[in-house]
């Protein structure tokens, strides 16, 4: 086991991890943040998407050790239980989900997208979410959800 | 009224927070991790398994093999009986005994302290295999002298299912050759691929002799009964809890070999044990669907009316497992000719075992295969007689006046208006006027095409002598404060039926929706039910909840009316209140309080005490007694849809892009349009995936070629298309409120619609597409062949 120190959802955190362990397993098993999900372990599905130093990564293909000294932000984002941000509310209202297994990764990708591009068009939204697969509900309502939160932030609705 | 409202899914705010509890999030104290060693060979004898090194590892608690399970008395004997056909069966072993028959077959299991340790222990297991000649597909398996997948069978045919209506041979013989077409169509293998894999956590309490299992399953009660049988425990000693499920689509209908192994390990170790499937395990061994070949012969009149149809179906069902997926092939056969009136029909299905992975249920459940074959044949007939494809469908559709209609298979279609959905989808896609658009695009160097595809989706499967026999139960109870809890035997894999059932119960009771809670997926809390499959959750689960709610409603009405000093017939129940004609009202809380607190007082005279009611529902048009009434029908409701799409084909590369996709579905009365549409979006996207991107491939020896999602490519947002939905409602005369199932609608029509559109885009070349999916390589090859 090795110790790593990281900033996790804005707070300093020390974790003892197996050097063979991926970041998603460390987040889920050691930090007990189970919002990031494992869907493929080949960086294909995006259910494990988190931010690492402000960039989205598939945390199944990042070693926990690589997060040492860096900032990780997960879907939980330090929120109080029961609190949702505007991205999450838009997904809920637009029914941009069914089973919800992919949704936390989607939410992280949308937060990151809107941090980078305040007014993304459909093409930019599509590219921003290209790494996140949804198997239940398709992408029609997910696109609606992203447009909704974008327009709310820009005061259009 | 809540029915018909676009109510947001009840779990949305939980799961969007990342706060859902999926099976891998269940962590009993001291939980160990189980991992499975799987066969790397399509077919091999197991000479010896050396477990010494694995058992010697510090963090390994248990190693299991097929022999050790056999010694513990665990084996699954054949069970169930089948109408109309008799399959060959085998004893099934959760871990292989003697030989392996497909890549990914479970061979041994290790239990260690964590996943990293368990996977390291798998590497320490030494298996000595004698590799055997294998059959990588059904055609090879049918060859004389082919290696046999099941040693005790005379050949590789598991079941043969023929049926005939009229005399198709005579009609074909009397038809002039220009009015006959013959050919072969192929539906290749796919996998449902929910993003969350399968998984189970088992915890055994030796003091109480009680096993608790959390499972990513569609059917907790069925899993409990099957596990009890496999482990020789009383049903009452097992509790199965379904936590949040990360998608299922049929892929989690129990029982799986890993369920038995994990539960057994927990009992042996007297500690909690968790098995979570990894994607590289799922893709070869989690169960596939489709993989059916159809050799057909069709005769038709000058106007495109089909006069005779024969189909020879060969289903490659892979090696047998505890899965029941092979029955999908029966449904494929039984749904021919489906929506079309053909008086002279012969269907012969052979289910062939091979050294491919086993089948497991997947949305569509075989209906998508028959839809693909039938629609391709309809298009070919239309081309042969030079009539439009929509017109030829109209010519052959069953008309609304013929229902209930007995299919050649004997199944009875309840209702339908197929021309209705076809007409509506043509409007939505812009059928009229497309020819001009196509010509303009062609002049500009682009190839656009338009196509249609029709699907028939029988739902509510009710198989005789099985745990999937076509009933479900619900309990509706009101507390002393007037709050309502609904406990259902149906479950939700994330589709939202809990929301729809709450709407149904709230309307039936006159309750406020926010005071109706729905609890599902726990064998100790919920009444016995079959869970979720065959789009049955509202037709069965909603109807049983409705029946139970009616009894509660009646009691609230009688007591409330007494409290208001009016006759029961004079009050109405609305907004969680009982309201008299004068406007005087009493809240459900006060009525419930009276029922609980004053059972001997005036308002309760002649009223049975208590406010908890359980009811079980079965549908009247399921027929399981052919010896009595000559009828056999396992599908009570028959939804249908018609799709149309516009595609652009790149002639140089064979790449197909869908420009617009429209679908008009008819699933009777819709309880929650928001969730029904979300389901249809998802089904259509899966249907498009299976049409263009997804294919489980094997080589001739049976080695799988897709072990990750990099080779089995699911559609992502870049592949997403603009989906336009339309609704039609032909209420079922046999269900409560005319509901039909919606869960499987929309997955079957995309493949034939897209094929039809691709051919239209290449119409001047005369391209024929006979094999789905239409990958760039296949489309390109078809273009070259036509040239």
Interface residues (C-beta under 8 A of the other chain):
Chain A: X18 X20 X21 X25 X28 X29 X33 X34 X35 X36 X37 X38 X39 X40 X41 X42 X44 X45 X47 X74 X75 X76 X79 X81 X82 X83 X84 X88 X91 X92 X93 X95 X97 X98 X99 X100 X101 X102 X103 X104 X107 X125 X126 X127 X129 X130 X131 X132 X133 X134 X135 X136 X137 X138 X139 X140 X141 X142 X143
Chain B: X8 X9 X11 X12 X13 X14 X15 X16 X17 X18 X19 X20 X21 X22 X24 X25 X114 X115 X116 X193 X194 X195 X196 X197 X244 X245 X246 X247 X248 X249 X276 X278 X279 X280 X493 X494 X495 X496 X674 X675 X678 X679 X681 X682 X684 X685 X686 X708 X709 X710 X714 X716 X717 X718 X720 X722 X723
